[in-house]
Amino acid sequence: MATNQKIKTHTGTIITKDGEKTVQLRETSTTWCVGRTETYRKEDGRRSGAPMTSRRLILSSIKPIEGGEE
């Protein structure tokens, strides 16, 4: 089990070929990260490293997780 797992601070909606999916995200300076290999650019919501994929993060759907660290 990984001990250096990053804490997710937000939720957002991703559009996939099968429909919408709500995921937990963490923020970096240029991307929103779902997992180690799944990141989305902050500027347009497109998946990083896979420009031709149809998956998109709806930037307006991003919200902080309620009841997080205080």
PyMOL commands that set and color helices and strands:
alter all, ss='L'
color gray80, all
select strands_A, chain A and resi 10-16+19-27+31-35+38-41+56-64
alter strands_A, ss='S'
color yellow, strands_A
deselect
rebuild
show_as cartoon
